[in-house]
Amino acid sequence: MNTSIYIAKRYLFSKKQTHAINIISGISMLGVLVGSAALIIILSVFNGLEKVILSLYSNFTPELKIEPRLGKTFNPDEPYFQALRKDPRIVSFTEVLQERALIKYADRSFIGTVKGVSDDFLKGRHLDSTIQFGSFTLKDKGADYAVIGATVQGSLGVSLKDQFTPMQVFSPKRTAGNSTNPMNDFVFRSIQPSGVFGIQADFDDIVITPLEFTRDLLDEPNRVSSLDINFKPGTDLDEVQESILEKIEKNYTVKNRKEQNTSLYKTINFERWSIFMILVFVLIIALFNIVGSLTMLVIDKRKDIAILTSLGANKSLIQGIFFLEGMMISLIGCVAGLAIGTIVCLAQMYFKLIKMGSSLSVLDAYPVAFKLSDFGLVFLTVIGIAVIASGISARLSVRQLDELKKDL
């Protein structure tokens, strides 16, 4: 066995003359353990939240979205789009027509977005997971219904139990501006709400209606704002996106989910790395306790160091002993921390120990999701900081080596 490793291991587990060194070494190891466990727990919970948020967004954000490069609407009956509908890889091909509108309920009003969708909108989506009240019903027994965002419901005070007070949706006429009465410049249609969904502020001001209702409101019998397409699992979306772009030339844009929600993905990444850096700073403080622990150990082992030097041990061997001891403290704390963090996450995953604390939340407990890369990131971060802290301590161990020889 390597001499430095053997002696470092003996120093780590043997009883020191100064009892405080054992305490400080234990505190150092405990600090690394807690820091490592906290890192893996927080990152795993953040992964779970990210997964849930993106899954909720995916209910309203298609895998590919085709929009006109110029203008607000286009004709979806062009030959290429008709052929694209028949692609066997497609799960849903939704025609969407949306526009800002004035929404009134009783004596309140709100400016939001009316989004008309074709029947394919309901295919392959877990829309019930977004519902806070009511149900996700757009058509029933020949009648049209609307599903409204939580912001709309809160602003208008909509009651799903009141079947006698419908919502009124107002949109300007194409010939607006020619009438002496401003209200004559608007078209309005009434619709009964069937449910309230909640995701995030970007979506919660939307009123989702059947496409036919929105076409009638906006007087757009044929045109749409976008085509929302979802594919079967395993489809190469990048390849499909490139293929569509080649065939529709420069008249349209084709965006994947990340391109549709660039701010969301940037925010998720920013928050993730912000949390990571804060916890790493805490971990740095914990790991640098090793410097104090090893410095006191050097003082405690002055005679041993002098004896080893007299027997022919060079500075590299002495430095190696204290460097390896610092690394052992960090490694044991890190591995134990990762193990404890994993156990805590598994307990949360299976037993839902910590609740979200909101009756309106789509989740009853904090979600957890593991990523192998997180374990590697935490391990390498701890070891990297430990190398610096242990290196500093090792250099201090030989700084006064000549004085130690004289003392002997």
C-alpha positions as CSV (number, residue, x, y, z in Angstrom):
1,M,0.0,0.0,0.0
2,N,1.3,3.5,-0.8
3,T,2.9,5.0,2.3
4,S,1.0,8.3,2.1
5,I,-2.4,6.5,1.8
6,Y,-1.5,4.2,4.7
7,I,-0.5,7.0,7.1
8,A,-3.4,9.3,6.0
9,K,-5.9,6.5,6.8
10,R,-4.3,5.9,10.2
11,Y,-4.5,9.6,11.0
12,L,-8.1,9.8,9.8
13,F,-9.5,7.0,12.0
14,S,-7.0,7.2,15.0
15,K,-7.7,9.1,18.1
16,K,-5.9,12.5,18.2
17,Q,-4.2,13.9,21.3
18,T,-6.3,17.1,20.9
19,H,-9.9,16.1,21.1
20,A,-11.0,19.2,19.2
21,I,-9.4,17.9,16.0
22,N,-11.7,14.9,16.0
23,I,-14.7,17.3,16.4
24,I,-13.5,19.6,13.7
25,S,-12.8,16.7,11.3
26,G,-16.3,15.3,12.1
27,I,-17.9,18.7,11.4
28,S,-16.0,19.0,8.1
29,M,-17.2,15.6,7.0
30,L,-20.7,16.4,8.2
31,G,-20.6,19.7,6.2
32,V,-19.6,17.9,3.0
33,L,-22.3,15.2,3.7
34,V,-25.1,17.8,4.2
35,G,-23.9,19.9,1.3
36,S,-23.8,16.9,-1.1
37,A,-27.2,15.6,0.1
38,A,-28.7,19.1,-0.3
39,L,-27.4,19.5,-3.8
40,I,-28.7,16.2,-5.1
41,I,-32.1,16.7,-3.3
42,I,-32.6,20.2,-4.6
43,L,-31.5,19.3,-8.2
44,S,-33.8,16.2,-8.2
45,V,-36.8,18.2,-6.9
46,F,-36.0,20.9,-9.5
47,N,-35.8,18.2,-12.2
48,G,-39.2,17.0,-11.1
49,L,-40.8,20.4,-11.2
50,E,-39.2,21.1,-14.6
51,K,-40.6,17.8,-15.9
52,V,-44.1,18.6,-14.6
53,I,-44.0,22.2,-15.9
54,L,-42.9,21.1,-19.4
55,S,-45.5,18.3,-19.4
56,L,-48.2,20.9,-18.6
57,Y,-46.9,23.2,-21.2
58,S,-46.9,20.4,-23.7
59,N,-50.7,20.2,-23.4
60,F,-50.9,23.6,-25.0
61,T,-47.7,23.7,-26.9
62,P,-47.5,21.4,-29.9
63,E,-44.3,19.6,-30.9
64,L,-44.3,21.6,-34.2
65,K,-46.1,24.8,-34.9
66,I,-46.6,26.2,-38.4
67,E,-47.3,30.0,-38.6
68,P,-47.3,32.5,-41.5
69,R,-44.1,34.6,-41.7
70,L,-46.1,37.6,-42.7
71,G,-49.6,38.5,-41.5
72,K,-51.8,36.8,-38.9
73,T,-53.7,34.1,-40.9
74,F,-53.2,31.7,-43.8
75,N,-55.2,29.2,-45.8
76,P,-54.8,25.6,-44.3
77,D,-56.3,24.0,-47.4
78,E,-53.1,24.4,-49.5
79,P,-52.1,21.1,-51.3
80,Y,-49.0,20.6,-49.1
81,F,-50.9,21.0,-45.8
82,Q,-53.6,18.6,-47.1
83,A,-50.9,16.0,-47.9
84,L,-49.2,16.6,-44.5
85,R,-52.4,15.7,-42.7
86,K,-52.1,12.2,-44.0
87,D,-48.6,11.6,-42.6
88,P,-48.9,8.3,-40.6
89,R,-46.5,9.7,-38.0
90,I,-48.9,12.4,-36.9
91,V,-51.1,12.0,-33.8
92,S,-52.9,15.3,-34.0
93,F,-53.2,18.0,-36.6
94,T,-55.0,20.9,-35.0
95,E,-56.2,24.1,-36.8
96,V,-56.0,27.1,-34.5
97,L,-57.5,30.5,-34.9
98,Q,-56.8,33.0,-32.2
99,E,-57.1,36.7,-31.5
100,R,-57.3,39.2,-28.7
101,A,-60.8,40.0,-27.6
102,L,-62.9,41.7,-24.9
103,I,-64.6,39.2,-22.6
104,K,-67.5,40.2,-20.4
105,Y,-69.2,38.2,-17.6
106,A,-72.0,39.9,-15.6
107,D,-70.7,43.4,-14.9
108,R,-67.0,42.6,-15.3
109,S,-64.8,42.7,-18.4
110,F,-61.3,41.4,-19.3
111,I,-59.1,41.6,-22.4
112,G,-57.7,38.1,-23.2
113,T,-57.0,35.8,-26.0
114,V,-59.7,33.7,-27.7
115,K,-58.3,30.5,-29.1
116,G,-60.4,28.4,-31.4
117,V,-59.2,24.8,-31.9
118,S,-60.3,22.0,-34.1
119,D,-61.3,18.6,-32.8
120,D,-57.8,17.2,-33.0
121,F,-56.8,19.4,-30.1
122,L,-58.2,16.9,-27.7
123,K,-56.1,14.0,-29.1
124,G,-53.0,12.7,-27.3
125,R,-53.0,15.3,-24.6
126,H,-53.5,15.0,-20.8
127,L,-55.7,18.1,-20.5
128,D,-57.5,16.9,-17.4
129,S,-54.2,17.4,-15.4
130,T,-54.5,21.1,-16.0
131,I,-58.1,21.5,-14.9
132,Q,-58.7,23.2,-11.5
133,F,-62.5,23.3,-11.8
134,G,-65.1,21.7,-14.1
135,S,-64.0,19.6,-17.1
136,F,-62.2,20.2,-20.4
137,T,-65.4,20.1,-22.5
138,L,-65.6,22.1,-25.8
139,K,-68.7,20.5,-27.3
140,D,-71.6,18.6,-25.7
141,K,-75.0,17.7,-27.2
142,G,-74.5,20.2,-30.1
143,A,-73.6,23.1,-27.8
144,D,-70.3,25.0,-27.8
145,Y,-68.5,25.4,-24.5
146,A,-65.3,27.4,-23.4
147,V,-62.5,26.3,-21.1
148,I,-61.0,29.4,-19.5
149,G,-57.6,30.2,-17.9
150,A,-57.3,30.8,-14.2
151,T,-56.5,34.5,-14.8
152,V,-59.7,35.0,-16.8
153,Q,-61.8,33.2,-14.1
154,G,-60.2,35.3,-11.3
155,S,-60.6,38.6,-13.2
156,L,-64.3,38.0,-14.2
157,G,-65.4,36.0,-11.2
158,V,-66.8,33.3,-13.4
159,S,-69.0,30.7,-11.6
160,L,-69.3,27.3,-13.4
161,K,-72.4,26.6,-11.3
162,D,-74.3,29.6,-12.7
163,Q,-75.8,28.1,-15.9
164,F,-77.8,31.3,-16.6
165,T,-75.0,33.8,-17.0
166,P,-72.9,33.1,-20.1
167,M,-69.7,34.8,-21.1
168,Q,-69.9,37.3,-23.9
169,V,-66.9,37.7,-26.3
170,F,-66.6,40.9,-28.3
171,S,-64.4,41.3,-31.4
172,P,-64.2,44.4,-33.8
173,K,-66.0,44.1,-37.1
174,R,-64.0,44.3,-40.2
175,T,-65.9,47.5,-41.1
176,A,-65.3,49.1,-37.6
177,G,-65.2,52.8,-37.4
178,N,-68.1,53.8,-39.7
179,S,-70.8,53.7,-37.0
180,T,-71.9,56.6,-34.7
181,N,-72.5,54.0,-31.9
182,P,-69.2,52.3,-30.9
183,M,-71.0,49.1,-29.9
184,N,-72.2,48.7,-33.4
185,D,-68.5,48.2,-34.5
186,F,-68.3,45.0,-32.5
187,V,-69.5,41.5,-33.0
188,F,-70.3,39.5,-29.8
189,R,-71.1,35.9,-29.2
190,S,-72.2,34.2,-26.0
191,I,-70.7,30.9,-24.7
192,Q,-71.0,29.0,-21.5
193,P,-67.8,28.1,-19.6
194,S,-67.3,24.4,-18.8
195,G,-63.9,24.4,-16.9
196,V,-61.0,26.4,-15.6
197,F,-57.4,25.4,-16.3
198,G,-54.2,26.7,-14.6
199,I,-50.7,26.4,-15.9
200,Q,-48.8,29.7,-15.9
201,A,-49.4,33.4,-16.6
202,D,-48.5,33.0,-20.3
203,F,-51.4,30.7,-20.8
204,D,-53.9,31.6,-18.1
205,D,-55.4,34.6,-20.0
206,I,-56.7,32.3,-22.8
207,V,-60.3,31.3,-23.5
208,I,-60.3,28.0,-25.5
209,T,-63.3,27.5,-27.7
210,P,-64.3,25.2,-30.6
211,L,-62.9,26.5,-33.9
212,E,-66.3,27.1,-35.4
213,F,-67.2,29.5,-32.6
214,T,-64.1,31.6,-33.2
215,R,-64.6,31.5,-37.0
216,D,-68.1,32.9,-36.5
217,L,-66.8,35.5,-34.0
218,L,-63.9,36.8,-36.2
219,D,-65.7,36.3,-39.5
220,E,-62.9,34.0,-40.8
221,P,-64.6,31.1,-42.5
222,N,-61.5,29.4,-43.9
223,R,-58.2,30.9,-42.6
224,V,-56.3,29.9,-39.5
225,S,-53.6,31.4,-37.3
226,S,-51.5,28.3,-37.0
227,L,-51.3,24.5,-37.5
228,D,-50.3,22.6,-34.3
229,I,-48.9,19.2,-35.0
230,N,-48.0,16.4,-32.6
231,F,-46.3,13.2,-33.6
232,K,-46.0,9.6,-32.4
233,P,-43.3,8.8,-29.8
234,G,-39.9,8.0,-31.5
235,T,-40.4,10.4,-34.4
236,D,-37.3,12.4,-35.3
237,L,-38.7,15.9,-34.9
238,D,-35.6,17.7,-36.1
239,E,-35.8,15.7,-39.4
240,V,-39.5,16.4,-39.8
241,Q,-39.0,20.1,-39.0
242,E,-36.3,20.4,-41.7
243,S,-38.4,18.5,-44.2
244,I,-41.4,20.8,-43.7
245,L,-39.3,23.9,-43.9
246,E,-37.8,22.8,-47.2
247,K,-41.2,22.3,-48.8
248,I,-43.1,25.4,-47.5
249,E,-40.2,27.7,-48.5
250,K,-40.0,31.1,-46.9
251,N,-43.7,31.9,-46.5
252,Y,-44.0,30.1,-43.1
253,T,-42.1,29.4,-39.9
254,V,-41.9,26.0,-38.3
255,K,-41.1,26.1,-34.5
256,N,-40.4,23.3,-32.1
257,R,-41.4,23.5,-28.4
258,K,-38.1,25.2,-27.4
259,E,-38.4,27.8,-30.1
260,Q,-42.1,28.5,-29.1
261,N,-41.1,29.0,-25.5
262,T,-37.6,30.4,-25.5
263,S,-38.2,32.5,-22.4
264,L,-39.5,29.5,-20.5
265,Y,-36.5,27.3,-21.3
266,K,-34.1,30.2,-20.5
267,T,-35.8,30.8,-17.2
268,I,-35.6,27.1,-16.2
269,N,-31.9,26.9,-17.0
270,F,-31.2,30.2,-15.2
271,E,-33.0,29.1,-12.1
272,R,-31.4,25.7,-12.2
273,W,-27.8,27.1,-12.3
274,S,-28.6,29.9,-9.9
275,I,-29.7,27.3,-7.3
276,F,-26.7,25.2,-8.0
277,M,-24.3,28.0,-7.6
278,I,-25.8,29.1,-4.3
279,L,-25.5,25.6,-2.9
280,V,-22.0,25.3,-4.2
281,F,-21.1,28.4,-2.3
282,V,-22.4,26.8,0.9
283,L,-20.5,23.7,0.0
284,I,-17.3,25.7,-0.4
285,I,-17.7,27.1,3.1
286,A,-18.2,23.6,4.5
287,L,-15.3,22.1,2.6
288,F,-12.8,24.8,3.7
289,N,-13.4,23.7,7.2
290,I,-11.0,20.9,6.1
291,V,-8.2,23.6,6.0
292,G,-8.7,24.3,9.7
293,S,-9.0,20.6,10.6
294,L,-5.8,19.6,8.8
295,T,-3.9,22.6,10.1
296,M,-4.7,21.5,13.6
297,L,-3.8,18.0,12.7
298,V,-0.4,19.2,11.5
299,I,0.2,20.9,14.8
300,D,-0.9,17.7,16.6
301,K,1.4,15.5,14.5
302,R,4.5,17.7,14.6
303,K,6.7,15.1,16.2
304,D,5.5,12.4,13.7
305,I,6.3,14.7,10.8
306,A,9.8,15.4,12.2
307,I,10.5,11.7,12.7
308,L,9.3,10.8,9.2
309,T,11.6,13.6,7.8
310,S,14.5,12.3,9.7
311,L,13.9,8.8,8.3
312,G,14.1,10.2,4.8
313,A,10.6,11.3,4.0
314,N,10.7,14.2,1.6
315,K,8.2,17.1,1.3
316,S,6.2,15.4,-1.3
317,L,5.4,12.5,1.0
318,I,4.5,14.8,3.9
319,Q,2.2,16.8,1.6
320,G,0.7,13.7,0.2
321,I,-0.3,12.4,3.7
322,F,-2.3,15.5,4.5
323,F,-3.6,16.0,1.0
324,L,-5.0,12.5,1.0
325,E,-6.5,12.8,4.4
326,G,-8.4,15.9,3.2
327,M,-9.6,14.0,0.1
328,M,-10.7,11.0,2.3
329,I,-12.8,13.3,4.5
330,S,-14.4,14.9,1.4
331,L,-14.9,11.6,-0.4
332,I,-16.5,9.9,2.6
333,G,-18.8,12.9,3.2
334,C,-19.7,13.2,-0.5
335,V,-20.5,9.5,-1.0
336,A,-22.5,9.4,2.2
337,G,-24.3,12.6,1.2
338,L,-25.2,11.3,-2.2
339,A,-26.6,8.1,-0.6
340,I,-28.6,10.0,2.0
341,G,-29.9,12.4,-0.7
342,T,-31.0,9.5,-2.9
343,I,-32.8,7.8,0.0
344,V,-34.6,11.1,0.8
345,C,-35.6,11.6,-2.8
346,L,-36.9,8.0,-3.1
347,A,-38.9,8.4,0.1
348,Q,-40.4,11.6,-1.4
349,M,-41.1,9.9,-4.7
350,Y,-42.9,6.9,-3.3
351,F,-44.5,8.2,0.0
352,K,-45.1,11.9,-0.9
353,L,-43.8,13.1,2.4
354,I,-43.6,16.8,1.7
355,K,-46.8,18.4,0.3
356,M,-47.1,21.4,-2.0
357,G,-49.5,23.1,0.5
358,S,-51.9,24.3,-2.1
359,S,-55.4,22.8,-2.7
360,L,-55.5,24.4,-6.2
361,S,-52.2,22.9,-7.3
362,V,-52.1,20.1,-9.9
363,L,-49.6,18.4,-7.6
364,D,-50.2,17.2,-4.1
365,A,-46.5,16.8,-3.3
366,Y,-43.2,18.0,-4.6
367,P,-42.1,15.9,-7.6
368,V,-38.7,14.2,-7.8
369,A,-36.8,13.1,-10.9
370,F,-33.3,11.7,-11.0
371,K,-30.6,12.5,-13.6
372,L,-27.4,10.6,-13.7
373,S,-25.6,13.7,-14.8
374,D,-26.6,15.4,-11.5
375,F,-24.8,12.8,-9.5
376,G,-21.7,13.2,-11.6
377,L,-21.9,17.0,-11.4
378,V,-22.2,17.0,-7.6
379,F,-19.4,14.4,-7.2
380,L,-17.0,16.3,-9.5
381,T,-17.9,19.7,-7.8
382,V,-17.2,18.3,-4.3
383,I,-13.9,16.6,-5.4
384,G,-12.8,19.8,-7.3
385,I,-13.3,22.0,-4.3
386,A,-11.8,19.4,-2.0
387,V,-8.6,19.2,-4.1
388,I,-8.1,23.0,-3.7
389,A,-8.8,22.9,0.1
390,S,-6.7,19.8,0.7
391,G,-3.9,21.3,-1.5
392,I,-3.8,24.4,0.7
393,S,-3.6,22.4,3.8
394,A,-0.9,20.1,2.4
395,R,1.3,23.1,1.5
396,L,0.9,24.5,5.1
397,S,2.0,21.1,6.4
398,V,5.6,21.6,5.1
399,R,5.9,25.3,5.5
400,Q,7.7,25.0,8.8
401,L,9.4,21.7,8.3
402,D,12.9,22.9,9.1
403,E,11.7,24.3,12.5
404,L,10.1,20.9,13.3
405,K,13.4,19.1,12.7
406,K,15.1,21.5,15.2
407,D,12.4,20.9,17.8
408,L,13.0,17.1,17.5
